C-alpha cells in the first residue's frame, strides 16, 4: 500500500484544525439562539424518536417511516449522556471536521498534496456542511459516513484482501442505512481497474451492503 510522506500526513491534521476552527464559532453563536435547544420540524421529529429509543423503545412498533440510522445515533447519545443537544452538535461538528481531513487524505493519496488541500479546505469551508452539522438531521452525519466508506473502499482496492473488502462493505452498508440512494460505484471501479482480480472484493462489498438497502419507507 502506498505510503504518504510525513509532510503530506500533516495536511489532513491541518485541515481538521481549520475545519474545527470554522465550526466552533458557529456552534457558539447557535447556542445563543433558541434553535439549538428547541428543534422544530424534522429535527423535532428525530429528537422525539431518539428520546423514545433512549427510554427503552429500541425496536419500535411499526415499519420505519424514515432512514433509521440517525435517530438511533441520537438515541444512543441520549442514553449515555442525557439529552444534551449542545454536545450532540459538538460531536457532529467534530465528525464533519474529520470528514474534511479524510477528503484531504484521499486527495493526497489518489492525486497529490495540492488536490488534498483543495478537497479538504472545500469541505472545511462549505457552508451547507457547517449548517447541517448544527441541526438534528441525517445530513449532519451523511458526509462523514460517505467519506469513511470511500476511504475504506480506496484502502480495500489497494490491499485486495477479504478483511479490507469486508470493512469497506460494512462502511457502505452503514451509509446506506443513513442514505439508501448509494450506488456501488466503488465495486464497479475496482473491477474496471483490476479486472477479475477485483471480483471477490467487489462481491464482498455488495453482499455486506445489500441488507441495509431499502428497509424504510423514505
N, CA, C and O of each residue as an XYZ file, in Angstrom:
872
protein
N       0.843     -1.182      0.000
C       0.000      0.000      0.000
C       0.885      1.240      0.000
O       1.866      1.295      0.742
N       0.560      2.228     -0.812
C       1.385      3.411     -0.968
C       1.423      4.201      0.327
O       0.384      4.490      0.921
N       2.634      4.551      0.761
C       2.794      5.325      1.984
C       2.754      6.814      1.677
O       3.173      7.250      0.605
N       2.250      7.581      2.620
C       2.196      9.029      2.472
C       3.355      9.638      3.240
O       3.538      9.309      4.412
N       4.156     10.523      2.622
C       5.245     11.169      3.355
C       4.735     11.929      4.559
O       3.568     12.314      4.622
N       5.642     12.144      5.533
C       5.243     12.832      6.761
C       4.704     14.228      6.482
O       3.776     14.684      7.151
N       5.289     14.911      5.487
C       4.809     16.254      5.164
C       3.380     16.210      4.656
O       2.581     17.087      4.984
N       3.043     15.196      3.856
C       1.677     15.063      3.357
C       0.722     14.646      4.462
O      -0.455     15.006      4.444
N       1.237     13.876      5.436
C       0.385     13.450      6.547
C      -0.052     14.634      7.392
O      -1.061     14.548      8.092
N       0.680     15.729      7.344
C       0.294     16.912      8.105
C      -0.899     17.629      7.486
O      -1.598     18.377      8.169
N      -1.135     17.404      6.193
C      -2.240     18.091      5.524
C      -3.587     17.759      6.157
O      -4.339     18.681      6.474
N      -3.931     16.476      6.356
C      -5.230     16.186      6.999
C      -5.344     16.782      8.401
O      -6.419     17.236      8.795
N      -4.243     16.782      9.158
C      -4.291     17.352     10.507
C      -4.589     18.844     10.439
O      -5.423     19.357     11.185
N      -3.895     19.538      9.530
C      -4.124     20.979      9.390
C      -5.545     21.268      8.934
O      -6.172     22.210      9.419
N      -6.061     20.464      8.004
C      -7.428     20.661      7.514
C      -8.431     20.418      8.637
O      -9.411     21.153      8.757
N      -8.200     19.403      9.456
C      -9.098     19.145     10.585
C      -9.155     20.343     11.521
O     -10.237     20.759     11.934
N      -8.000     20.897     11.856
C      -7.971     22.036     12.772
C      -8.643     23.265     12.163
O      -9.335     24.008     12.859
N      -8.436     23.475     10.863
C      -9.086     24.602     10.195
C     -10.601     24.413     10.192
O     -11.354     25.336     10.501
N     -11.039     23.195      9.836
C     -12.483     22.920      9.792
C     -13.114     23.102     11.165
O     -14.201     23.670     11.274
N     -12.449     22.629     12.209
C     -12.992     22.786     13.554
C     -12.996     24.252     13.964
O     -13.900     24.709     14.663
N     -11.976     24.986     13.523
C     -11.936     26.413     13.818
C     -13.050     27.192     13.150
O     -13.475     28.231     13.655
N     -13.529     26.694     12.011
C     -14.674     27.313     11.347
C     -15.963     26.980     12.086
O     -16.857     27.820     12.193
N     -16.059     25.763     12.592
C     -17.311     25.272     13.152
C     -17.563     25.712     14.595
O     -18.712     25.953     14.968
N     -16.540     25.818     15.392
C     -16.756     26.159     16.801
C     -17.389     27.538     16.999
O     -18.302     27.659     17.816
N     -16.949     28.582     16.291
C     -17.657     29.867     16.437
C     -19.115     29.787     16.014
O     -19.979     30.432     16.608
N     -19.384     28.987     14.980
C     -20.774     28.813     14.551
C     -21.591     28.155     15.660
O     -22.720     28.564     15.930
N     -21.018     27.134     16.303
C     -21.738     26.448     17.375
C     -21.981     27.386     18.549
O     -23.061     27.370     19.139
N     -20.997     28.198     18.890
C     -21.171     29.158     19.992
C     -22.297     30.143     19.656
O     -23.140     30.447     20.500
N     -22.298     30.634     18.417
C     -23.357     31.567     18.011
C     -24.720     30.888     18.009
O     -25.713     31.481     18.429
N     -24.769     29.642     17.536
C     -26.039     28.910     17.521
C     -26.560     28.692     18.928
O     -27.768     28.740     19.157
N     -25.658     28.451     19.876
C     -26.070     28.224     21.256
C     -26.712     29.427     21.904
O     -27.380     29.294     22.929
N     -26.523     30.609     21.323
C     -27.127     31.826     21.859
C     -28.512     32.100     21.276
O     -29.135     33.113     21.593
N     -28.984     31.203     20.432
C     -30.307     31.343     19.828
C     -31.225     30.253     20.376
O     -30.748     29.305     21.000
N     -32.535     30.371     20.152
C     -33.454     29.316     20.602
C     -33.399     28.051     19.748
O     -33.953     27.025     20.144
N     -32.739     28.099     18.580
C     -32.844     26.991     17.628
C     -32.107     25.750     18.095
O     -32.504     24.640     17.740
N     -31.040     25.899     18.883
C     -30.310     24.717     19.345
C     -31.111     23.953     20.391
O     -31.236     22.732     20.305
N     -31.646     24.648     21.360
C     -32.352     23.983     22.464
C     -33.773     23.575     22.118
O     -34.357     22.726     22.791
N     -34.342     24.182     21.060
C     -35.751     23.909     20.730
C     -35.864     23.565     19.238
O     -36.240     24.416     18.432
N     -35.538     22.317     18.870
C     -35.626     21.929     17.455
C     -37.060     21.959     16.953
O     -38.000     21.731     17.714
N     -37.218     22.241     15.671
C     -38.542     22.297     15.050
C     -38.558     21.429     13.793
O     -37.511     21.009     13.301
N     -39.761     21.167     13.280
C     -39.948     20.416     12.036
C     -39.243     19.057     12.106
O     -39.389     18.352     13.104
N     -38.484     18.672     11.074
C     -37.847     17.352     11.053
C     -36.902     17.125     12.232
O     -36.929     16.041     12.814
N     -36.063     18.099     12.612
C     -35.232     17.881     13.806
C     -36.052     17.548     15.051
O     -35.623     16.744     15.878
N     -37.215     18.154     15.186
C     -38.064     17.835     16.334
C     -38.542     16.393     16.269
O     -38.630     15.715     17.293
N     -38.853     15.925     15.063
C     -39.277     14.535     14.892
C     -38.164     13.575     15.304
O     -38.408     12.624     16.047
N     -36.934     13.822     14.820
C     -35.806     12.956     15.167
C     -35.510     13.018     16.663
O     -35.161     12.009     17.275
N     -35.650     14.205     17.247
C     -35.406     14.369     18.672
C     -36.383     13.523     19.484
O     -35.981     12.839     20.425
N     -37.662     13.568     19.124
C     -38.651     12.771     19.834
C     -38.422     11.282     19.660
O     -38.566     10.509     20.607
N     -38.062     10.877     18.439
C     -37.791      9.467     18.165
C     -36.604      9.002     19.003
O     -36.642      7.919     19.587
N     -35.559      9.809     19.065
C     -34.373      9.444     19.834
C     -34.681      9.352     21.328
O     -34.148      8.484     22.019
N     -35.534     10.241     21.826
C     -35.906     10.169     23.239
C     -36.651      8.879     23.551
O     -36.454      8.296     24.617
N     -37.500      8.427     22.639
C     -38.198      7.150     22.862
C     -37.214      5.986     22.846
O     -37.348      5.051     23.635
N     -36.224      6.036     21.953
C     -35.210      4.978     21.914
C     -34.418      4.970     23.212
O     -34.196      3.909     23.795
N     -33.987      6.148     23.673
C     -33.220      6.232     24.910
C     -34.026      5.749     26.113
O     -33.467      5.268     27.099
N     -35.353      5.885     26.016
C     -36.223      5.445     27.112
C     -36.476      3.942     27.085
O     -37.122      3.414     27.991
N     -35.978      3.238     26.061
C     -36.095      1.784     26.021
C     -36.847      1.227     24.843
O     -36.937      0.008     24.698
N     -37.394      2.078     23.989
C     -38.149      1.607     22.830
C     -37.199      1.379     21.649
O     -37.238      2.104     20.656
N     -36.344      0.357     21.778
C     -35.279      0.136     20.800
C     -35.796     -0.445     19.492
O     -35.257     -0.126     18.432
N     -36.811     -1.277     19.531
C     -37.280     -1.943     18.318
C     -38.385     -1.184     17.610
O     -38.611     -1.415     16.422
N     -39.074     -0.295     18.286
C     -40.190      0.403     17.671
C     -41.418     -0.478     17.572
O     -41.405     -1.634     17.994
N     -42.488      0.086     17.006
C     -43.752     -0.645     16.938
C     -44.277     -0.814     15.515
O     -45.295     -1.475     15.307
N     -43.596     -0.226     14.536
C     -44.069     -0.321     13.153
C     -42.891     -0.169     12.210
O     -41.755      0.018     12.644
N     -43.173     -0.252     10.900
C     -42.120     -0.108      9.897
C     -41.534      1.292      9.969
O     -42.262      2.264     10.173
N     -40.212      1.400      9.801
C     -39.574      2.714      9.822
C     -40.137      3.587      8.707
O     -40.232      3.145      7.562
N     -40.506      4.810      9.030
C     -41.003      5.727      8.020
C     -39.904      6.672      7.538
O     -40.139      7.508      6.665
N     -38.716      6.539      8.102
C     -37.567      7.339      7.669
C     -36.306      6.502      7.878
O     -36.338      5.476      8.558
N     -35.210      6.944      7.295
C     -33.952      6.217      7.453
C     -33.596      6.121      8.935
O     -33.539      7.150      9.609
N     -33.356      4.922      9.464
C     -33.312      4.748     10.920
C     -31.979      5.052     11.586
O     -31.927      5.157     12.811
N     -30.906      5.195     10.828
C     -29.603      5.306     11.473
C     -29.502      6.523     12.382
O     -29.027      6.411     13.512
N     -29.945      7.692     11.901
C     -29.736      8.914     12.676
C     -30.480      8.920     14.004
O     -29.873      9.256     15.021
N     -31.772      8.562     14.050
C     -32.434      8.550     15.367
C     -31.794      7.580     16.347
O     -31.799      7.828     17.552
N     -31.242      6.472     15.845
C     -30.569      5.543     16.751
C     -29.243      6.122     17.241
O     -28.860      5.916     18.393
N     -28.542      6.850     16.360
C     -27.345      7.566     16.782
C     -27.687      8.542     17.915
O     -27.009      8.583     18.942
N     -28.743      9.317     17.707
C     -29.175     10.256     18.741
C     -29.625      9.525     20.011
O     -29.310      9.944     21.125
N     -30.364      8.430     19.824
C     -30.867      7.685     20.973
C     -29.747      7.150     21.839
O     -29.843      7.188     23.065
N     -28.686      6.653     21.224
C     -27.535      6.165     21.990
C     -26.878      7.313     22.753
O     -26.530      7.164     23.924
N     -26.709      8.456     22.089
C     -26.121      9.611     22.771
C     -26.984     10.059     23.951
O     -26.470     10.369     25.025
N     -28.298     10.088     23.740
C     -29.199     10.485     24.825
C     -29.123      9.487     25.990
O     -29.139      9.877     27.157
N     -29.039      8.198     25.651
C     -28.991      7.179     26.700
C     -27.708      7.277     27.520
O     -27.713      7.002     28.720
N     -26.618      7.667     26.881
C     -25.317      7.723     27.566
C     -25.109      9.055     28.275
O     -24.675      9.087     29.427
N     -25.419     10.162     27.582
C     -25.092     11.492     28.103
C     -26.316     12.306     28.529
O     -26.175     13.420     29.034
N     -27.508     11.757     28.327
C     -28.692     12.561     28.536
C     -28.979     13.397     27.299
O     -28.207     13.385     26.340
N     -30.086     14.119     27.321
C     -30.464     14.921     26.146
C     -29.684     16.242     26.164
O     -30.212     17.299     26.511
N     -28.422     16.139     25.780
C     -27.530     17.296     25.753
C     -27.332     17.706     24.291
O     -26.426     17.206     23.625
N     -28.168     18.603     23.797
C     -28.127     18.955     22.376
C     -26.848     19.701     22.003
O     -26.369     19.570     20.877
N     -26.294     20.470     22.915
C     -25.031     21.151     22.628
C     -23.925     20.135     22.367
O     -23.123     20.300     21.448
N     -23.887     19.083     23.183
C     -22.885     18.030     22.997
C     -23.106     17.300     21.674
O     -22.144     16.986     20.972
N     -24.365     17.030     21.329
C     -24.669     16.373     20.055
C     -24.124     17.192     18.892
O     -23.464     16.651     18.005
N     -24.399     18.495     18.895
C     -23.926     19.348     17.812
C     -22.403     19.423     17.785
O     -21.797     19.456     16.714
N     -21.792     19.450     18.959
C     -20.326     19.472     19.007
C     -19.747     18.212     18.371
O     -18.814     18.292     17.573
N     -20.296     17.048     18.722
C     -19.816     15.796     18.134
C     -20.007     15.790     16.621
O     -19.144     15.315     15.882
N     -21.138     16.316     16.165
C     -21.387     16.356     14.717
C     -20.390     17.269     14.016
O     -19.947     16.965     12.908
N     -20.032     18.378     14.643
C     -19.028     19.260     14.057
C     -17.649     18.603     14.044
O     -16.880     18.793     13.102
N     -17.340     17.841     15.072
C     -16.062     17.116     15.093
C     -16.027     16.080     13.970
O     -15.015     15.948     13.281
N     -17.119     15.349     13.785
C     -17.176     14.368     12.700
C     -17.086     15.048     11.340
O     -16.444     14.529     10.427
N     -17.726     16.211     11.200
C     -17.602     16.951      9.955
C     -16.177     17.389      9.690
O     -15.729     17.381      8.543
N     -15.456     17.774     10.739
C     -14.053     18.155     10.596
C     -13.196     16.939     10.216
O     -12.264     17.056      9.421
N     -13.516     15.778     10.787
C     -12.807     14.553     10.409
C     -13.062     14.215      8.945
O     -12.156     13.773      8.238
N     -14.311     14.425      8.485
C     -14.627     14.163      7.075
C     -13.796     15.050      6.158
O     -13.305     14.585      5.129
N     -13.630     16.325      6.518
C     -12.789     17.216      5.717
C     -11.350     16.729      5.690
O     -10.695     16.775      4.649
N     -10.851     16.259      6.841
C      -9.488     15.733      6.906
C      -9.341     14.473      6.052
O      -8.324     14.281      5.385
N     -10.367     13.615      6.080
C     -10.319     12.404      5.257
C     -10.310     12.739      3.770
O      -9.623     12.080      2.990
N     -11.068     13.762      3.372
C     -11.046     14.182      1.972
C      -9.662     14.692      1.583
O      -9.195     14.436      0.473
N      -9.012     15.406      2.483
C      -7.647     15.859      2.214
C      -6.709     14.659      2.059
O      -5.847     14.638      1.180
N      -6.890     13.673      2.918
C      -6.077     12.450      2.839
C      -6.310     11.716      1.518
O      -5.364     11.265      0.873
N      -7.574     11.604      1.127
C      -7.898     10.921     -0.122
C      -7.335     11.666     -1.325
O      -6.780     11.052     -2.236
N      -7.477     12.989     -1.330
C      -6.949     13.757     -2.444
C      -5.452     13.610     -2.585
O      -4.939     13.474     -3.696
N      -4.735     13.635     -1.447
C      -3.279     13.478     -1.496
C      -2.884     12.064     -1.899
O      -1.873     11.868     -2.573
N      -3.669     11.090     -1.491
C      -3.325      9.700     -1.779
C      -3.593      9.333     -3.240
O      -2.790      8.651     -3.876
N      -4.717      9.789     -3.755
C      -5.112      9.412     -5.110
C      -4.499     10.315     -6.175
O      -4.278      9.885     -7.307
N      -4.222     11.587     -5.807
C      -3.651     12.521     -6.784
C      -2.362     13.119     -6.233
O      -1.291     12.533     -6.394
N      -2.450     14.271     -5.588
C      -1.272     14.880     -4.989
C      -1.697     15.779     -3.830
O      -2.885     15.918     -3.538
N      -0.712     16.384     -3.179
C      -0.989     17.178     -1.992
C      -1.855     18.398     -2.308
O      -2.685     18.793     -1.490
N      -1.672     18.991     -3.474
C      -2.474     20.151     -3.840
C      -3.943     19.786     -3.931
O      -4.799     20.521     -3.437
N      -4.243     18.652     -4.562
C      -5.631     18.194     -4.641
C      -6.179     17.930     -3.242
O      -7.338     18.229     -2.958
N      -5.340     17.367     -2.369
C      -5.774     17.127     -0.995
C      -6.164     18.405     -0.284
O      -7.180     18.450      0.411
N      -5.355     19.454     -0.456
C      -5.680     20.739      0.164
C      -6.987     21.307     -0.393
O      -7.824     21.798      0.364
N      -7.158     21.241     -1.704
C      -8.370     21.797     -2.315
C      -9.611     21.062     -1.817
O     -10.605     21.686     -1.446
N      -9.545     19.714     -1.811
C     -10.699     18.920     -1.369
C     -10.995     19.156      0.109
O     -12.145     19.364      0.497
N      -9.938     19.121      0.932
C     -10.136     19.272      2.363
C     -10.650     20.650      2.747
O     -11.576     20.767      3.549
N     -10.052     21.696      2.179
C     -10.494     23.049      2.512
C     -11.884     23.332      1.947
O     -12.658     24.086      2.537
N     -12.197     22.721      0.798
C     -13.541     22.881      0.250
C     -14.593     22.365      1.217
O     -15.629     22.998      1.419
N     -14.315     21.189      1.822
C     -15.252     20.639      2.804
C     -15.229     21.435      4.103
O     -16.261     21.589      4.757
N     -14.055     21.942      4.480
C     -13.938     22.686      5.734
C     -14.764     23.962      5.718
O     -15.348     24.339      6.734
N     -14.816     24.640      4.552
C     -15.492     25.931      4.466
C     -16.863     25.850      3.801
O     -17.531     26.873      3.650
N     -17.295     24.652      3.402
C     -18.564     24.518      2.699
C     -19.717     24.798      3.657
O     -19.964     24.016      4.576
N     -20.412     25.890      3.453
C     -21.421     26.361      4.407
C     -22.533     25.346      4.666
O     -22.908     25.173      5.826
N     -23.091     24.653      3.643
C     -24.150     23.680      3.947
C     -23.694     22.567      4.895
O     -24.486     22.099      5.713
N     -22.428     22.133      4.799
C     -21.936     21.135      5.752
C     -21.982     21.685      7.172
O     -22.474     21.023      8.086
N     -21.472     22.890      7.351
C     -21.456     23.501      8.687
C     -22.873     23.674      9.212
O     -23.144     23.392     10.380
N     -23.775     24.134      8.359
C     -25.157     24.351      8.778
C     -25.816     23.047      9.206
O     -26.426     22.984     10.273
N     -25.702     22.001      8.382
C     -26.390     20.752      8.697
C     -25.796     20.059      9.909
O     -26.506     19.349     10.622
N     -24.504     20.251     10.157
C     -23.920     19.683     11.369
C     -24.487     20.343     12.616
O     -24.382     19.793     13.712
N     -25.084     21.512     12.461
C     -25.730     22.204     13.564
C     -27.215     21.949     13.641
O     -27.942     22.715     14.275
N     -27.686     20.880     13.004
C     -29.096     20.502     13.061
C     -29.221     19.036     13.454
O     -28.253     18.279     13.382
N     -30.409     18.648     13.866
C     -30.684     17.238     14.164
C     -31.257     16.585     12.920
O     -32.443     16.261     12.856
N     -30.392     16.399     11.931
C     -30.778     15.827     10.644
C     -29.723     14.830     10.189
O     -28.558     14.930     10.575
N     -30.134     13.868      9.367
C     -29.193     12.867      8.877
C     -28.083     13.504      8.054
O     -26.984     12.958      7.962
N     -28.367     14.669      7.451
C     -27.335     15.348      6.671
C     -26.147     15.760      7.522
O     -25.082     16.068      6.986
N     -26.309     15.770      8.840
C     -25.187     16.100      9.717
C     -24.160     14.978      9.761
O     -22.988     15.226     10.046
N     -24.584     13.739      9.482
C     -23.684     12.592      9.518
C     -23.338     12.047      8.141
O     -22.292     11.419      7.977
N     -24.189     12.271      7.154
C     -24.028     11.641      5.849
C     -22.675     11.920      5.200
O     -22.062     10.977      4.697
N     -22.163     13.168      5.177
C     -20.846     13.381      4.563
C     -19.731     12.601      5.258
O     -18.835     12.073      4.599
N     -19.788     12.530      6.589
C     -18.773     11.756      7.321
C     -18.846     10.279      6.958
O     -17.824      9.658      6.667
N     -20.050      9.715      6.973
C     -20.209      8.293      6.664
C     -19.781      7.988      5.234
O     -19.139      6.969      4.979
N     -20.138      8.870      4.298
C     -19.761      8.659      2.904
C     -18.256      8.728      2.721
O     -17.689      7.953      1.951
N     -17.605      9.642      3.416
C     -16.160      9.797      3.287
C     -15.427      8.611      3.891
O     -14.435      8.144      3.330
N     -15.900      8.121      5.025
C     -15.308      6.925      5.623
C     -15.451      5.734      4.684
O     -14.503      4.975      4.486
N     -16.650      5.572      4.104
C     -16.875      4.468      3.164
C     -15.952      4.577      1.960
O     -15.410      3.573      1.499
N     -15.771      5.796      1.446
C     -14.885      5.993      0.298
C     -13.442      5.696      0.663
O     -12.727      5.058     -0.108
N     -13.003      6.154      1.839
C     -11.631      5.907      2.265
C     -11.356      4.412      2.408
O     -10.312      3.923      1.977
N     -12.304      3.684      3.019
C     -12.122      2.239      3.170
C     -12.184      1.519      1.823
O     -11.521      0.499      1.629
N     -12.979      2.050      0.897
C     -13.022      1.463     -0.441
C     -11.677      1.630     -1.142
O     -11.210      0.713     -1.817
N     -11.060      2.786     -0.985
C      -9.742      3.015     -1.582
C      -8.714      2.065     -0.978
O      -7.914      1.468     -1.698
N      -8.739      1.926      0.351
C      -7.801      1.014      1.015
C      -8.030     -0.422      0.562
O      -7.076     -1.157      0.310
N      -9.306     -0.824      0.459
C      -9.612     -2.187      0.005
C      -9.164     -2.397     -1.426
O      -8.677     -3.474     -1.769
N      -9.321     -1.378     -2.275
C      -8.872     -1.504     -3.656
C      -7.373     -1.647     -3.772
O      -6.888     -2.270     -4.716
N      -6.628     -1.088     -2.837
C      -5.177     -1.207     -2.856
C      -4.706     -2.530     -2.265
O      -3.810     -3.179     -2.805
N      -5.315     -2.920     -1.157
C      -4.861     -4.140     -0.484
C      -5.402     -5.407     -1.138
O      -4.705     -6.419     -1.215
N      -6.646     -5.348     -1.607
C      -7.311     -6.500     -2.228
C      -7.289     -7.718     -1.305
O      -6.940     -8.819     -1.733
N      -7.657     -7.521     -0.054
C      -7.761     -8.614      0.910
C      -9.209     -8.715      1.374
O      -9.924     -7.713      1.379
N      -9.653     -9.914      1.765
C     -11.038    -10.060      2.219
C     -11.377     -9.170      3.408
O     -12.479     -8.626      3.477
N     -10.436     -9.014      4.351
C     -10.708     -8.194      5.519
C     -10.943     -6.735      5.164
O     -11.873     -6.104      5.669
N     -10.095     -6.203      4.292
C     -10.256     -4.809      3.881
C     -11.552     -4.619      3.099
O     -12.238     -3.608      3.253
N     -11.879     -5.601      2.259
C     -13.116     -5.514      1.488
C     -14.340     -5.611      2.397
O     -15.344     -4.934      2.175
N     -14.244     -6.467      3.431
C     -15.354     -6.593      4.372
C     -15.570     -5.278      5.116
O     -16.708     -4.848      5.300
N     -14.481     -4.637      5.544
C     -14.602     -3.355      6.245
C     -15.239     -2.305      5.337
O     -16.082     -1.526      5.783
N     -14.841     -2.281      4.069
C     -15.436     -1.330      3.127
C     -16.917     -1.628      2.928
O     -17.730     -0.708      2.839
N     -17.266     -2.899      2.858
C     -18.672     -3.265      2.690
C     -19.521     -2.869      3.884
O     -20.642     -2.388      3.721
N     -18.988     -3.070      5.091
C     -19.724     -2.677      6.295
C     -19.929     -1.164      6.316
O     -21.016     -0.682      6.633
N     -18.869     -0.416      5.974
C     -18.985      1.048      5.959
C     -20.023      1.509      4.951
O     -20.800      2.421      5.234
N     -20.045      0.886      3.775
C     -21.055      1.240      2.775
C     -22.456      0.854      3.262
O     -23.421      1.580      3.022
N     -22.566     -0.295      3.949
C     -23.866     -0.701      4.474
C     -24.394      0.262      5.518
O     -25.588      0.560      5.542
N     -23.500      0.759      6.396
C     -23.911      1.744      7.402
C     -24.374      3.024      6.717
O     -25.373      3.622      7.117
N     -23.647      3.440      5.685
C     -24.056      4.645      4.974
C     -25.419      4.461      4.312
O     -26.219      5.396      4.264
N     -25.682      3.274      3.810
C     -26.978      3.001      3.187
C     -28.112      3.132      4.205
O     -29.211      3.564      3.857
N     -27.851      2.763      5.457
C     -28.871      2.934      6.489
C     -29.180      4.407      6.738
O     -30.249      4.757      7.238
N     -28.229      5.258      6.382
C     -28.466      6.697      6.506
C     -29.014      7.285      5.221
O     -29.930      8.108      5.244
N     -28.451      6.861      4.099
C     -28.853      7.370      2.797
C     -28.949      6.202      1.814
O     -27.933      5.817      1.235
N     -30.147      5.622      1.608
C     -30.273      4.430      0.768
C     -30.151      4.689     -0.720
O     -30.450      3.799     -1.516
N     -29.719      5.886     -1.128
C     -29.536      6.155     -2.555
C     -28.102      5.938     -2.992
O     -27.703      6.414     -4.055
N     -27.300      5.214     -2.176
C     -25.921      4.928     -2.552
C     -25.885      3.951     -3.715
O     -26.654      2.989     -3.744
N     -25.003      4.188     -4.671
C     -24.779      3.257     -5.773
C     -23.413      2.618     -5.600
O     -22.490      3.273     -5.116
N     -23.255      1.335     -5.989
C     -21.994      0.620     -5.743
C     -20.913      0.990     -6.747
O     -20.372      0.116     -7.425
N     -20.593      2.275     -6.849
C     -19.588      2.713     -7.812
C     -18.197      2.228     -7.440
O     -17.373      1.963     -8.314
N     -17.933      2.112     -6.136
C     -16.602      1.666     -5.719
C     -16.326      0.255     -6.222
O     -15.244     -0.024     -6.739
N     -17.316     -0.644     -6.070
C     -17.125     -2.012     -6.535
C     -16.935     -2.060     -8.042
O     -16.083     -2.796     -8.538
N     -17.727     -1.278     -8.775
C     -17.574     -1.238    -10.228
C     -16.209     -0.693    -10.624
O     -15.607     -1.149    -11.596
N     -15.722      0.291     -9.860
C     -14.415      0.868    -10.164
C     -13.297     -0.134     -9.978
O     -12.350     -0.152    -10.765
N     -13.383     -0.970     -8.954
C     -12.342     -1.972     -8.749
C     -12.274     -2.934     -9.924
O     -11.195     -3.261    -10.418
N     -13.467     -3.390    -10.370
C     -13.495     -4.347    -11.471
C     -12.957     -3.709    -12.744
O     -12.195     -4.333    -13.482
N     -13.355     -2.459    -13.002
C     -12.880     -1.774    -14.207
C     -11.377     -1.570    -14.183
O     -10.725     -1.613    -15.226
N     -10.821     -1.348    -12.993
C      -9.392     -1.054    -12.882
C      -8.535     -2.315    -12.859
O      -7.448     -2.339    -13.437
N      -9.021     -3.366    -12.191
C      -8.176     -4.532    -11.946
C      -8.699     -5.823    -12.571
O      -8.070     -6.872    -12.431
N      -9.836     -5.762    -13.255
C     -10.349     -6.952    -13.924
C     -10.811     -8.005    -12.940
O     -11.398     -7.685    -11.907
N     -10.546     -9.265    -13.262
C     -11.073    -10.370    -12.461
C     -10.494    -10.405    -11.054
O     -11.133    -10.933    -10.144
N      -9.310     -9.861    -10.856
C      -8.708     -9.868     -9.520
C      -9.557     -9.105     -8.514
O      -9.480     -9.362     -7.312
N     -10.370     -8.165     -8.999
C     -11.181     -7.340     -8.099
C     -12.582     -7.884     -7.904
O     -13.368     -7.287     -7.168
N     -12.923     -9.000     -8.540
C     -14.283     -9.507     -8.446
C     -14.640     -9.916     -7.024
O     -15.725     -9.587     -6.545
N     -13.745    -10.628     -6.337
C     -14.040    -11.073     -4.969
C     -14.233     -9.892     -4.026
O     -15.228     -9.867     -3.303
N     -13.308     -8.887     -3.997
C     -13.574     -7.723     -3.144
C     -14.875     -7.018     -3.497
O     -15.600     -6.579     -2.604
N     -15.182     -6.901     -4.788
C     -16.403     -6.206     -5.186
C     -17.644     -6.953     -4.702
O     -18.595     -6.339     -4.219
N     -17.632     -8.276     -4.834
C     -18.769     -9.075     -4.388
C     -18.947     -8.966     -2.878
O     -20.077     -8.886     -2.396
N     -17.834     -8.961     -2.116
C     -17.922     -8.827     -0.667
C     -18.563     -7.500     -0.276
O     -19.388     -7.443      0.636
N     -18.177     -6.438     -0.971
C     -18.767     -5.133     -0.684
C     -20.273     -5.161     -0.924
O     -21.049     -4.686     -0.095
N     -20.681     -5.720     -2.062
C     -22.099     -5.735     -2.420
C     -22.911     -6.614     -1.473
O     -24.040     -6.265     -1.129
N     -22.353     -7.751     -1.045
C     -23.072     -8.649     -0.144
C     -23.324     -7.985      1.193
O     -24.427     -8.074      1.733
N     -22.301     -7.313      1.741
C     -22.456     -6.680      3.050
C     -23.343     -5.453      2.941
O     -24.096     -5.144      3.865
N     -23.259     -4.750      1.816
C     -24.048     -3.529      1.646
C     -25.526     -3.829      1.465
O     -26.368     -3.078      1.958
N     -25.863     -4.924      0.760
C     -27.236     -5.176      0.338
C     -28.254     -5.233      1.470
O     -29.337     -4.667      1.320
N     -27.958     -5.903      2.627
C     -29.001     -5.988      3.657
C     -29.440     -4.644      4.208
O     -30.535     -4.543      4.763
N     -28.623     -3.609      4.074
C     -29.007     -2.318      4.623
C     -29.876     -1.502      3.711
O     -30.333     -0.434      4.117
N     -30.135     -1.949      2.488
C     -30.816     -1.120      1.499
C     -32.319     -1.317      1.545
O     -32.811     -2.442      1.621
N     -33.035     -0.213      1.500
C     -34.469     -0.252      1.289
C     -35.302     -0.774      2.433
O     -36.349     -1.379      2.200
N     -34.871     -0.558      3.669
C     -35.610     -1.097      4.808
C     -36.476     -0.044      5.492
O     -36.912     -0.238      6.626
N     -36.719      1.046      4.818
C     -37.616      2.049      5.380
C     -38.470      2.611      4.254
O     -38.237      2.312      3.083
N     -39.442      3.410      4.602
C     -40.375      3.923      3.600
C     -39.923      5.234      2.987
O     -40.578      5.750      2.082
N     -38.796      5.792      3.471
C     -38.303      7.050      2.932
C     -37.516      6.797      1.651
O     -37.014      7.740      1.039
